[in-house]
Structure formats: C-alpha cells, structure tokens
Amino acid sequence: MPVLEGLWGPDLRMRDSGLGVDVGVCPDEAPSPPVWGSLRTPPITCGGLSLALELPALIRQLRSVWRARRGGPRGPEKSQTSTWVESEKEEVEEVKQGVEDGSAHLEADGRVNTGHAGVLLVERRGSYPQIDLRILKTSAQQGGVESGTRRKVKRQLSFQRYCHASRVLRGAMPNSPGSLHLLDKNYLGQAAHMLSKVGTWNFDIFLFDRLTNGNSLVTLMCHLFNVYGLIHHFQLDMVKLHRFLGMVQEDYHSQNPYHNAVHAADVTQAMYCYLKEPKEQHDLGVLQLAEQLSPLDVFLALMAAAAHDVDHPGVNQPFLIKTRHHLASLYQNTSVLESHHWRSTVGMLRESGLLSHMPADISQDIEQQLGSLILATDISRQNEFLSTFREHLDNQDLDLQLASHRHFILQIALKCADVCNPCRVWELSRQWSERVCEEFYRQGDLERKFDMEISPLCNQQADSVPAVQIGFISYIVEPLFDEWHRFTEPSSLSHTMTGHVHKNKARWSRLRYANTASDSQAEEPEGGGRGGGEVEGIS
C-alpha cells in the first residue's frame, strides 16, 4: 500500500457514522504487491470487505455486514467477520460510555438539564453535507428515481461526501486561492454571488436563506471559517464541523418569527462586518479588527454569534419565571435563556466531537469563553456593559494586546450585532421589527389565554410596532451604537449604521403619528353628533 499510505498515512481510517464501518487499510493485513493495471482499482480489503467493488456493490456488502452485526453470524461465517463485529461493538460501547461520562460531568456542574432536547443526545440528523440536487435530477432523468432508489442515492452520496471530506480535509486545508472547499459545489450561482458580498452592510439575509434552501447559517459559517482559515488553524474535521453547525441550525425553532436560524445568520453576518472594521493600533497603523485579534478570538466571535440564541423558546425570561418553567428554576431566575443557549452549545460541541482532538484544558477554556460571550447578550445587563465600555473610552485605556480587553470588545461587538436590526436599511429593518413584535404578540396572546398579566410590549392592542421600535431604538440601540461609533471612529460603517438608525426612527415616528391620526378619525363617527362636537371643542 505505498501509494495509499503516502496519501492517507498508515493509520488513517475513515468512519461512516451511519453505517459504523471502518474503511481504509486494515493494519493486520499484509500489503500485497501492486499487480493491478493502471485503470483498475487497488484490491484493498478491510474486515473481509473488498473495496475493489463499485460503490453500489460496496454499499450492499456494508449492509450485509450491518445485518450480521444486528442478527449475529451463523455457522462457519463467524470466523473473520465475528472478530471484526465484536471489535466494533467494543468501540460503540466506548463511545456510549464517553457520552455518559459527559452527561455526568454536566450534571455535576449543576447548570444543565441533560434530559432537555438538544443537549447531549446521541442520535441527531444533519451529520452529512447537503445532497447535491443536480445529481438527483440527473438520475431522475435517466431512469426515474423511485422513493426507495432516492434513499439509496442519498446514502451513497452521503458516503461519498464523507470519504472525500475525511481524506482531503482532515487536518489540513490548502491555502491556494484557487482551491475549492467541500461545500462550494452546492452553492447555487446566486448564493455564491451573494457570498462574495457578505461583508457589505446591505446584505439581504432573507434572500440568502431562500437561495440556500433554509441553510443560511450552515452555509455562511462554513464560508467564514474558510475565509479566516480556521479549519486549517485549529485542525478541524470538516465532517464534525458540518455536523455541529447542522445541529445548531436545527435546534433553532423555525416557528419563531424572530428568534430562529435566520436571525442567527444575520447576527453572524453583522459580526463579520464588525471584524472587518478598521481600527488604529499604536505603531501598527490602521488594521482590521480581526487582524488585531487572535485566531481563537475570531473563532469564538463567529461561534458565539451563530449559537447565541439556540433553542430559544419564543418567550422571554419573565414569562419563564412567572410560569415556573424548569429552566427558570435550573438557572435561579438569572440569565435564564442565555445560560440555556450556552449550555446547549456546550452539549452540541461535545456531542459532535468538534473539539475532541484538542487538549481538555483548551476545549474547556473555549466553552467558558463562549459562555462569557453568550451571557453578555442578556439585555438586563445592558447598563453594566455600557457603563464599562464608556469608562474605557473616556480613559482611552483599551489595549487590544491584552486578552481580557479583546474579549470585552468581542462581548460589545456581539451585543451590537444582536440588536443591529434598526441599523439596517429600511427594507430589512422593517421586516425584523415586524417579526420581533409578532413574537411578542404571540406571547401576549398566550398570557391572555391563561389569564396572566400581559408582559410589557406584548399587548397587540396597546403596543404598536412603531411604538415598540421607537422605544427600543431610544433606550437600547442609540446609546450602545453611540459608544461603538466612538470606538471605531473614523469608520464608514459606523456612520452608515447611525445614519440608518436616525432615518428608521424618524420613519417609525411618522408611521406612529399616521396610525394615531387614523385611529382618531375612525373613532369620531362612533361618538354621534354631540360626541363629534365635543372632540372638535377639545382639539
């Protein structure tokens, strides 16, 4: 096997998590001389399986071995296959024990409910890259793909993609500009064109989500990880990365009008724009913010942005507290949702094994720093972070060469990205405003249904969208972005964002006035002639 050993290394194996089969060079088999011709496949075997077969035949062999694993070998067949199956069972038990140990560790920490969906579940979908629909379409044109055949094609494509990813992308990514990444082949032309402009502030995340068939978060994160070379730097397994991102995207509730995977993708895109912000640094001149951060800082920024609202239930913390939800009890009514987002992320990191190749102390430090970033998005801590940020700017003592200061800036950047909707162009900002208010109103309807006190901003009859947005901009957005503008000045992006905020606030004010005037006109006829005269006298 000199050729294959040179390409893969003597001990490198690939695992298909769906079939539980090792594919590669079996270490207990002696290498055979290269007797095959130039156009023939090398007769590789592993565990009694011949890999010189075409892929469909190989799949059939794998399925027969899988049946043998489940039903047990019979008679003389037990010799070679039985030993291999037993070793596979031992490995499965080791993995199972590792998951149980992880669950026990989290339970001992006292901060997570391991029985909650999305945390440390062994079986998850989304383990493979998306199926190339062009191949399915071609197969359908040739012979008409029946439902069973379509499932077979899907399994084959998944297996092919996995083998390609593990062989080519495991541990090293080429740095050449012309190199293609695993997911590039799946980008539609328009989506790829949009990705080339992902650093612009008027990026339409709604359109991008439609072009990617609802996979905007996974597609965007894979692209940004390649942009910053994080896969190569941290030696990430592409399959594990894609599995983790698929789990995160899946655990956002698509039925939420606002807190869904599209919001996470929007926050991630905003974070990328902030990482590109020019910032003068002592004697180094003007550099992008990302160039003054470490690769770990950039990794944490993107990961926290993507997962900061994962598994959001669509209601706020006061609702969870007054309904005595188990999450409120678990986190003692303090940063309930943010703690749950963080611990859910930790569970998915451990389940996917994305950081399993790193030393334990490094992976634990990454988990803690992710928690610090996600917890900073708690809106009840707004004044705490804002006053600290303002004090640093007044004293001019922010030093990005200090790890603690870099982390604080990432906290502020994530807070800005999380509430940046009023800073977008009106067409995008209006959609987000209507979505968040729709989510508020749903909570208010639920509270009304169960005779509970309706939470602030959740009464559709009393809290109009313009009124909610004007208050949000005045008390949350403007104070935060005024300080961010001081930090990044001079910055064209900051000027653009503050300009959009002022324009959008003025537009909401006009809409509020127009709605109030129309409501007053609608009420006048109901009062009768004498009532109308009284209104005129008051006015």
KAZIWO-V553335 format. One record per residue. RES is the residue in three letters. PHI is phi in whole degrees, -180 to 180 (none if undefined). PSI is psi in degrees with one decimal (none if undefined). Layout:
RES/PHI/PSI, RES/PHI/PSI
This chain:
MET/none/35.8, PRO/-61/-34.9, VAL/-68/-47.7, LEU/-70/-37.6, GLU/-64/-35.1, GLY/-68/-30.3, LEU/-85/-45.6, TRP/-99/-25.3, GLY/92/150.8, PRO/-67/-26.9, ASP/-109/3.5, LEU/-79/126.8, ARG/-127/160.2, MET/-117/141.9, ARG/-123/130.4, ASP/-95/111.5, SER/-67/-22.4, GLY/-80/-27.7, LEU/-106/-19.7, GLY/69/36.2, VAL/-123/134.8, ASP/-85/132.5, VAL/-123/122.2, GLY/160/-153.0, VAL/-93/119.8, CYS/-74/125.7, PRO/-67/-21.6, ASP/-90/6.6, GLU/-107/133.4, ALA/-72/139.4, PRO/-66/139.1, SER/-98/154.1, PRO/-66/149.3, PRO/-74/84.6, VAL/-97/-4.9, TRP/-76/157.3, GLY/-78/177.9, SER/-69/-24.1, LEU/-105/7.2, ARG/-102/154.5, THR/-81/136.0, PRO/-59/136.4, PRO/-77/72.0, ILE/-83/139.6, THR/-130/154.8, CYS/-155/122.5, GLY/60/32.0, GLY/86/2.8, LEU/-101/135.3, SER/-93/121.4, LEU/-94/11.2, ALA/-84/2.8, LEU/-84/162.3, GLU/-67/159.9, LEU/-59/-44.4, PRO/-58/-41.6, ALA/-66/-38.4, LEU/-63/-40.7, ILE/-62/-40.7, ARG/-63/-40.5, GLN/-64/-42.4, LEU/-62/-38.7, ARG/-66/-38.5, SER/-66/-37.6, VAL/-67/-37.1, TRP/-62/-41.6, ARG/-64/-37.3, ALA/-63/-36.9, ARG/-63/-40.5, ARG/-79/-41.0, GLY/-96/-18.7, GLY/89/140.9, PRO/-69/156.0, ARG/-122/139.2, GLY/59/-136.2, PRO/-71/-9.8, GLU/-72/-6.6, LYS/-76/-16.3, SER/-58/-73.5, GLN/-83/-44.9, THR/-65/-36.6, SER/-61/-44.1, THR/-61/-43.2, TRP/-65/-42.1, VAL/-63/-41.7, GLU/-62/-41.0, SER/-64/-36.6, GLU/-64/-41.0, LYS/-62/-39.6, GLU/-62/-41.3, GLU/-65/-40.1, VAL/-62/-41.6, GLU/-64/-37.3, GLU/-64/-43.5, VAL/-63/-44.1, LYS/-61/-42.3, GLN/-65/-37.4, GLY/-63/-40.4, VAL/-65/-41.4, GLU/-65/-38.2, ASP/-63/-39.9, GLY/-64/-39.3, SER/-64/-42.5, ALA/-64/-37.6, HIS/-63/-43.7, LEU/-68/-37.1, GLU/-65/-40.4, ALA/-63/-29.4, ASP/-69/-21.9, GLY/74/16.2, ARG/-121/7.5, VAL/-147/145.7, ASN/-100/104.7, THR/-70/-13.3, GLY/-84/-6.8, HIS/-76/142.1, ALA/-62/137.3, GLY/98/-7.6, VAL/-119/114.6, LEU/57/38.3, LEU/-88/136.2, VAL/-75/-46.1, GLU/-93/119.0, ARG/-139/149.5, ARG/-92/170.8, GLY/91/20.9, SER/-79/-16.3, TYR/-118/159.1, PRO/-62/162.1, GLN/-65/147.2, ILE/-73/137.7, ASP/-74/107.3, LEU/-66/-22.1, ARG/-66/-36.1, ILE/-68/-41.8, LEU/-62/-40.1, LYS/-65/-41.6, THR/-63/-42.8, SER/-63/-38.0, ALA/-66/-37.7, GLN/-69/-32.7, GLN/-75/-43.3, GLY/-142/0.3, GLY/76/106.1, VAL/-88/114.0, GLU/-75/169.4, SER/-61/-43.4, GLY/-66/-42.5, THR/-63/-37.7, ARG/-62/-39.0, ARG/-66/-38.1, LYS/-64/-44.1, VAL/-61/-40.7, LYS/-62/-42.9, ARG/-65/-40.5, GLN/-64/-44.7, LEU/-63/-39.8, SER/-62/-42.9, PHE/-65/-42.1, GLN/-63/-45.1, ARG/-62/-40.8, TYR/-64/-46.4, CYS/-59/-43.7, HIS/-62/-43.0, ALA/-67/-45.9, SER/-67/-36.5, ARG/-77/-40.8, VAL/-95/-35.7, LEU/-106/-6.2, ARG/-71/110.2, GLY/86/-11.4, ALA/-155/134.3, MET/-122/133.8, PRO/-65/143.0, ASN/-95/-1.3, SER/-66/139.2, PRO/-60/-29.3, GLY/-86/-0.3, SER/-71/141.9, LEU/-100/146.4, HIS/-98/169.1, LEU/-58/-40.5, LEU/-91/-4.2, ASP/-60/-34.6, LYS/-66/-18.1, ASN/-92/-11.1, TYR/-71/127.8, LEU/-70/161.3, GLY/-58/-43.3, GLN/-70/-38.1, ALA/-65/-40.7, ALA/-64/-38.9, HIS/-64/-39.6, MET/-65/-38.7, LEU/-62/-29.5, SER/-68/-16.1, LYS/-117/25.1, VAL/-68/-17.3, GLY/-88/4.4, THR/-91/147.2, TRP/-74/-22.9, ASN/-91/23.0, PHE/-61/126.7, ASP/-92/98.4, ILE/-71/-27.1, PHE/-67/-44.3, LEU/-64/-42.5, PHE/-62/-38.6, ASP/-65/-37.5, ARG/-68/-41.1, LEU/-67/-28.0, THR/-96/12.0, ASN/59/42.8, GLY/81/11.8, ASN/-112/38.2, SER/-65/-38.0, LEU/-69/-47.8, VAL/-63/-45.6, THR/-63/-44.8, LEU/-65/-43.7, MET/-66/-42.7, CYS/-60/-40.6, HIS/-64/-46.2, LEU/-70/-34.0, PHE/-63/-35.5, ASN/-72/-37.4, VAL/-59/-43.5, TYR/-93/2.8, GLY/66/28.2, LEU/-73/-30.6, ILE/-64/-44.6, HIS/-70/-42.8, HIS/-65/-44.0, PHE/-95/6.1, GLN/54/47.0, LEU/-80/141.4, ASP/-79/122.4, MET/-63/-34.8, VAL/-68/-43.4, LYS/-65/-38.7, LEU/-62/-47.0, HIS/-65/-35.2, ARG/-66/-43.9, PHE/-61/-47.7, LEU/-64/-37.3, GLY/-63/-38.5, MET/-65/-43.0, VAL/-62/-49.1, GLN/-61/-39.3, GLU/-68/-32.8, ASP/-82/-4.7, TYR/-78/139.5, HIS/-86/111.9, SER/-67/-21.0, GLN/-77/-13.0, ASN/-72/128.5, PRO/-63/-33.7, TYR/-115/-57.1, HIS/-81/77.4, ASN/-134/-174.7, ALA/-67/-26.3, VAL/-68/-40.0, HIS/-61/-42.3, ALA/-62/-41.7, ALA/-65/-38.0, ASP/-65/-43.4, VAL/-65/-39.4, THR/-64/-41.6, GLN/-65/-38.6, ALA/-65/-40.4, MET/-61/-39.8, TYR/-62/-40.5, CYS/-62/-39.5, TYR/-70/-34.2, LEU/-66/-22.1, LYS/-89/-1.4, GLU/-62/131.9, PRO/-74/136.9, LYS/-145/127.5, GLU/-77/134.2, GLN/-131/94.9, HIS/47/-122.5, ASP/-87/-0.5, LEU/-85/-9.2, GLY/82/-157.9, VAL/-92/120.8, LEU/-129/156.4, GLN/-65/151.2, LEU/-57/-40.4, ALA/-63/-30.4, GLU/-73/-16.3, GLN/-100/3.6, LEU/-108/161.7, SER/-83/160.6, PRO/-56/-34.6, LEU/-65/-38.6, ASP/-61/-45.3, VAL/-65/-42.4, PHE/-58/-47.8, LEU/-65/-40.1, ALA/-61/-46.9, LEU/-70/-40.9, MET/-65/-43.9, ALA/-66/-38.8, ALA/-63/-40.8, ALA/-70/-34.1, ALA/-109/7.9, HIS/-67/-20.4, ASP/-125/23.3, VAL/-62/139.7, ASP/61/33.5, HIS/-69/129.6, PRO/-79/-6.3, GLY/89/6.2, VAL/-130/162.4, ASN/-93/177.9, GLN/-63/-45.3, PRO/-56/-35.1, PHE/-65/-42.9, LEU/-64/-36.2, ILE/-70/-48.4, LYS/-75/-17.1, THR/-95/5.0, ARG/55/44.4, HIS/-65/148.9, HIS/-64/-28.5, LEU/-66/-37.2, ALA/-64/-40.0, SER/-69/-39.2, LEU/-63/-41.7, TYR/-104/16.3, GLN/55/41.5, ASN/60/22.5, THR/-125/119.8, SER/45/51.7, VAL/-62/-55.0, LEU/-66/-43.7, GLU/-63/-39.4, SER/-64/-39.3, HIS/-68/-40.4, HIS/-60/-43.7, TRP/-65/-50.6, ARG/-69/-30.8, SER/-65/-39.5, THR/-64/-42.6, VAL/-61/-43.1, GLY/-60/-41.8, MET/-71/-33.8, LEU/-61/-44.2, ARG/-73/-36.5, GLU/-67/-41.0, SER/-76/-20.9, GLY/72/23.0, LEU/-61/-36.4, LEU/-106/14.7, SER/-67/-21.4, HIS/-83/-6.0, MET/-91/154.7, PRO/-58/151.1, ALA/-60/-39.0, ASP/-68/-33.4, ILE/-72/-45.3, SER/-64/-37.7, GLN/-67/-37.0, ASP/-65/-39.5, ILE/-62/-43.5, GLU/-61/-42.3, GLN/-67/-41.0, GLN/-69/-35.7, LEU/-61/-41.1, GLY/-62/-41.6, SER/-62/-38.4, LEU/-71/-46.5, ILE/-67/-39.4, LEU/-65/-24.5, ALA/-68/-16.8, THR/-80/-2.6, ASP/-62/116.5, ILE/-66/-22.6, SER/-71/-14.2, ARG/-100/17.0, GLN/-58/-51.0, ASN/-64/-34.6, GLU/-60/-50.7, PHE/-71/-36.8, LEU/-66/-42.2, SER/-66/-39.0, THR/-66/-42.2, PHE/-63/-45.1, ARG/-64/-38.9, GLU/-65/-42.2, HIS/-62/-42.6, LEU/-68/-38.2, ASP/-64/-39.7, ASN/-85/-10.3, GLN/53/45.5, ASP/-116/14.6, LEU/-74/124.2, ASP/-126/107.3, LEU/-73/-1.1, GLN/-82/-11.5, LEU/-93/131.1, ALA/-62/-37.4, SER/-67/-36.6, HIS/-72/-37.7, ARG/-63/-40.8, HIS/-66/-38.7, PHE/-64/-40.6, ILE/-64/-37.1, LEU/-64/-36.6, GLN/-62/-45.1, ILE/-66/-41.3, ALA/-63/-40.1, LEU/-67/-38.6, LYS/-62/-42.1, CYS/-64/-44.7, ALA/-63/-33.6, ASP/-69/-29.2, VAL/-119/26.1, CYS/-85/1.4, ASN/-55/-43.1, PRO/-65/-11.7, CYS/-90/-3.1, ARG/-85/171.3, VAL/-62/155.9, TRP/-56/-41.8, GLU/-60/-39.5, LEU/-81/-42.6, SER/-60/-41.3, ARG/-63/-41.5, GLN/-62/-43.5, TRP/-66/-39.3, SER/-63/-44.0, GLU/-67/-35.4, ARG/-67/-46.1, VAL/-67/-36.9, CYS/-69/-36.5, GLU/-60/-39.9, GLU/-67/-39.9, PHE/-60/-45.7, TYR/-66/-35.2, ARG/-63/-41.1, GLN/-63/-42.6, GLY/-61/-40.2, ASP/-64/-37.9, LEU/-67/-41.6, GLU/-66/-39.2, ARG/-65/-38.1, LYS/-62/-35.8, PHE/-104/22.0, ASP/56/40.6, MET/-103/158.6, GLU/-65/128.3, ILE/-73/129.7, SER/-68/155.0, PRO/-57/141.8, LEU/73/2.3, CYS/-107/4.0, ASN/-97/107.2, GLN/-64/-29.4, GLN/-73/-29.5, ALA/-107/-27.4, ASP/-112/97.9, SER/-78/160.3, VAL/-60/-46.1, PRO/-60/-40.8, ALA/-65/-43.5, VAL/-62/-43.2, GLN/-70/-37.4, ILE/-64/-43.8, GLY/-65/-40.9, PHE/-64/-43.1, ILE/-66/-42.1, SER/-69/-40.1, TYR/-102/-18.2, ILE/-117/-54.5, VAL/-74/-53.6, GLU/-60/-47.0, PRO/-61/-39.3, LEU/-70/-45.5, PHE/-77/-20.2, ASP/-64/-41.2, GLU/-74/-36.9, TRP/-63/-36.0, HIS/-64/-39.0, ARG/-63/-37.7, PHE/-70/-40.7, THR/-94/-5.3, GLU/-61/136.5, PRO/-87/132.3, SER/-144/126.5, SER/-67/-33.9, LEU/-65/-42.7, SER/-63/-40.8, HIS/-62/-41.4, THR/-63/-45.0, MET/-66/-45.8, THR/-65/-34.7, GLY/-63/-43.1, HIS/-64/-38.9, VAL/-60/-48.0, HIS/-65/-42.2, LYS/-66/-43.3, ASN/-67/-37.8, LYS/-65/-42.7, ALA/-63/-37.6, ARG/-69/-39.9, TRP/-64/-35.3, SER/-65/-41.4, ARG/-65/-40.9, LEU/-65/-37.8, ARG/-65/-42.7, TYR/-65/-41.1, ALA/-65/-40.0, ASN/-66/-40.0, THR/-65/-41.5, ALA/-66/-41.4, SER/-67/-36.3, ASP/-66/-39.0, SER/-66/-40.7, GLN/-67/-35.1, ALA/-70/-27.5, GLU/-84/-20.7, GLU/-61/-49.0, PRO/-63/-26.7, GLU/-68/-21.8, GLY/-85/-7.0, GLY/79/-178.6, GLY/-65/-45.3, ARG/-69/-36.9, GLY/-65/-39.1, GLY/-64/-38.7, GLY/-64/-35.0, GLU/-68/-39.5, VAL/-64/-42.1, GLU/-64/-38.1, GLY/-66/-37.0, ILE/-69/-41.2, SER/-70/none
